[in-house]
Amino acid sequence: MDREPHVLVIPFPAQGHAGPLMKLSMKIAEQGIKVTIFSTEHMKAKIMASMPQEAKKSSLITVVSVPDGLELQEAERKDIEKVTQSMLAVMPGCLKNFIEQVKESNDCEQISCVITDVTVGWALEIAEQMGIARAAVVTFAPAYVPLVLHIPKLVDAGILDSTGNATSDELILLSEDTLPWKKNEYIWSFPSQPDVQKLYFEATSAVAQSLKISNWILCNSFYELDPSACDLVPNILTIGPLLGSDHSEHSAVNFWPEDSTCLSWLDKQAIGTVIYVAFGSAAVLSQQQLEELALGLESLNQPFLWVVRPDFMNRSHAKLPDGFVERVSDRGKFVQWAPQEKVLGHPSVACFLSHCGWNSTIEGVSMGVPFLCWPYFTNIRTEITFVMLGKLVHNFSRMRMES
């Protein structure tokens, strides 16, 4: 019998990383291809809770899990360094054993391709050692891919030092058509926190190695948004925008339960009047920033929907100004987590106040929603550029459709 294609997917257990990879898995299965998701036991629970019923019933999607070696409370699992180190200690051996078991049990269902988050480099190395095709999924803009791949050359040339700092104020220009990179605006830049930057630069350098051993680099984007970066790296495949199915109750893996009451609240608002405020899964605000944002929203006298995660204020639970919720009760809606794609696609939403992480950027651009950009990380300048470019692409596509 001929072998059927069988894709093995390994997600990284973080909201912004797992969501796009799970959407991709569902879309692969929709093409009649068998998908096995290999994860930790803790992550499996999140996946199963968010998976659409039709996917759970499908014989094409299977979720297998192994212990992650951690006995942490939910809050402690936000320590990405602990989770990463534990996965590295436990999961590579389990992955090898699983692939061998599949090889011995059914000749028709051999693993034909491994797709993993680019930060799970050990899985790509194992796939390479076992002669399996491999694809790395990046959760950042395509523009970063050439920059990351050039890290070794930039260090060897003395343009970057060993901690990722530029040795001069000159722009880094990888080609005539790509965006120039300014000092302190790289994907690993944390100029006010040198120890943090050193760790991020080391991690990004590891990502460069993962990209080099991948047959394909999968980006949650579309070619028209950044053709120069895509042309610069031949094995980039733009597979976006990765959006959930319109027929699905759930759109992605969620580390917080979605509060869908905001959708019925949006139904009651006038078209194009609501300010949607959301800062992704990782950004936090200081108490002062939180208070100023709250008072700013109050003074606008506009309806708003605000996603306030429990950990939104740095190092403690978010605390809004006294009396604020009561004063805006006639026009403000608060949720801990929202079905963001459905919110952005709602006609009542006028604009999106965002930290401009890549997932939020690509979702907002895809829905044609105007942005109010509040950059959280130093590298967000690039995402803001794509917000502007995306608006142009969206308007051009709309005009072409109308004509």
Long-range contacts (C-beta under 8 A, 24 or more apart in sequence): 1-107, 1-108, 2-108, 3-107, 3-108, 3-109, 3-110, 3-112, 4-33, 4-34, 4-108, 4-109, 5-33, 5-34, 5-112, 5-113, 6-33, 6-34, 6-35, 6-36, 6-102, 6-109, 6-110, 6-111, 6-112, 6-113, 7-33, 7-34, 7-35, 7-36, 7-111, 7-112, 7-113, 7-114, 7-115, 8-36, 8-38, 8-99, 8-111, 8-113, 8-114, 8-115, 8-132, 9-35, 9-36, 9-37, 9-38, 9-114, 9-115, 9-116, 10-37, 10-38, 10-39, 10-95, 10-114, 10-115, 10-116, 10-117, 10-120, 10-123, 11-37, 11-39, 11-43, 11-47, 11-116, 11-117, 11-120, 11-253, 12-116, 12-117, 12-119, 12-120, 13-39, 13-40, 13-42, 13-43, 13-46, 13-68, 13-77, 13-83, 13-87, 14-80, 14-255, 14-281, 14-282, 15-253, 15-254, 15-255, 15-280, 15-281, 15-282, 16-139, 16-280, 16-281, 16-282, 16-357, 16-358, 16-359, 17-117, 17-119, 17-139, 18-43, 18-46, 18-47, 18-117, 18-252, 18-253, 19-252, 19-253, 19-254, 19-359, 20-137, 20-139, 20-220, 20-242, 20-252, 20-359, 21-115, 21-116, 21-117, 21-137, 22-47, 22-50, 22-51, 22-252, 22-253, 23-242, 23-243, 23-244, 23-251, 23-252, 24-115, 24-137, 24-218, 24-239, 24-242, 25-61, 25-115, 26-52, 26-55, 26-61, 26-245, 26-248, 27-242, 29-55, 29-58, 29-60, 29-61, 32-60, 33-60, 34-60, 34-62, 34-109, 35-60, 35-61, 35-62, 36-61, 36-62, 36-63, 36-64, 36-111, 37-61, 37-62, 37-63, 37-64, 38-64, 38-65, 38-66, 38-95, 38-98, 39-63, 39-64, 39-65, 40-65, 40-66, 40-67, 40-68, 40-87, 40-91, 41-65, 41-66, 41-67, 41-68, 42-68, 42-70, 42-77, 43-68, 46-253, 46-254, 46-255, 47-253, 49-254, 50-250, 50-252, 50-253, 50-254, 51-250, 52-245, 52-248, 52-249, 52-250, 53-249, 54-248, 64-98, 66-90, 66-91, 66-94, 75-311, 78-311, 84-119, 87-120, 88-122, 91-122, 91-123, 92-122, 92-123, 92-126, 95-123, 95-126, 96-126, 96-130, 99-126, 99-130, 99-132, 115-218, 118-207, 118-210, 118-211, 118-214, 118-217, 119-203, 119-206, 119-207, 119-210, 120-210, 121-206, 121-207, 121-209, 121-210, 124-210, 124-213, 124-214, 125-213, 128-213, 133-215, 134-213, 134-214, 134-215, 134-216, 135-214, 135-215, 135-216, 135-217, 135-218, 135-237, 136-210, 136-211, 136-214, 136-216, 136-217, 136-218, 137-218, 137-220, 138-211, 138-217, 138-218, 138-219, 138-220, 139-220, 139-358, 139-359, 140-187, 140-358, 141-219, 141-221, 141-226, 141-229, 141-358, 141-361, 141-382, 141-383, 141-386, 142-219, 142-221, 142-225, 142-226, 142-229, 142-230, 142-233, 142-236, 142-238, 143-178, 143-179, 143-226, 143-229, 143-382, 143-386, 144-187, 144-379, 144-382, 145-211, 145-217, 145-219, 145-229, 145-233, 145-236, 146-174, 146-175, 146-178, 146-229, 146-232, 146-233, 147-172, 147-174, 147-181, 147-186, 147-187, 148-187, 148-204, 148-207, 148-208, 148-211, 149-208, 149-211, 149-212, 149-233, 150-174, 151-204, 151-205, 151-208, 152-205, 152-208, 163-194, 163-197, 163-198, 163-201, 164-188, 164-189, 164-197, 164-198, 164-200, 164-201, 164-204, 165-197, 174-232, 175-228, 175-232, 177-227, 177-228, 177-231, 178-228, 178-229, 178-232, 179-382, 179-385, 182-381, 184-378, 185-378, 185-379, 185-381, 185-382, 186-379, 187-379, 188-379, 189-378, 189-379, 190-378, 191-378, 220-358, 220-359, 220-362, 221-362, 224-393, 225-365, 225-386, 225-389, 225-390, 225-393, 226-386, 226-389, 240-362, 240-366, 241-362, 241-363, 241-365, 241-366, 242-362, 243-341, 243-363, 243-366, 244-341, 251-339, 251-340, 251-341, 251-342, 254-337, 255-281, 256-309, 256-310, 256-336, 256-337, 257-336, 257-337, 258-337, 258-338, 258-339, 259-335, 259-336, 259-337, 259-338, 260-339, 261-335, 262-305, 262-333, 262-335, 262-338, 262-339, 262-343, 263-339, 263-342, 263-343, 263-346, 265-305, 265-333, 266-305, 266-343, 266-346, 266-348, 266-349, 267-346, 267-348, 269-303, 269-348, 270-303, 270-348, 271-347, 271-348, 272-347, 272-348, 272-349, 272-350, 273-302, 273-303, 273-348, 273-350, 274-302, 274-303, 274-304, 274-305, 274-346, 274-348, 274-349, 274-350, 275-300, 275-302, 275-303, 275-304, 275-305, 275-350, 275-351, 275-353, 275-372, 276-304, 276-305, 276-343, 276-344, 276-349, 276-351, 276-352, 276-353, 276-369, 277-304, 277-305, 277-306, 277-307, 277-353, 278-306, 278-307, 278-338, 278-340, 278-352, 278-353, 278-354, 278-360, 279-307, 279-312, 279-354, 279-355, 279-374, 279-376, 280-354, 280-355, 280-357, 280-359, 280-360, 280-376, 281-309, 282-357, 283-355, 283-357, 283-376, 283-377, 284-311, 284-312, 284-313, 284-314, 284-315, 285-312, 285-313, 285-314, 285-318, 286-313, 286-314, 287-313, 287-314, 287-319, 290-318, 290-319, 290-320, 291-320, 291-321, 294-320, 294-321, 294-324, 295-321, 295-324, 297-328, 297-332, 298-324, 298-327, 298-328, 301-331, 302-331, 302-350, 303-331, 303-332, 303-333, 303-348, 304-328, 304-331, 304-332, 304-333, 305-332, 305-333, 305-335, 305-338, 305-343, 305-349, 306-332, 306-333, 306-334, 306-335, 307-335, 307-336, 307-337, 307-338, 307-340, 308-334, 308-335, 308-336, 309-336, 309-337, 310-336, 341-367, 344-369, 355-380, 356-380, 356-383, 356-384, 356-387, 357-383, 358-383, 361-386, 361-387, 361-390, 362-390, 364-390, 365-390, 365-391, 365-393, 365-394, 366-390, 366-394, 368-394, 368-395, 368-398
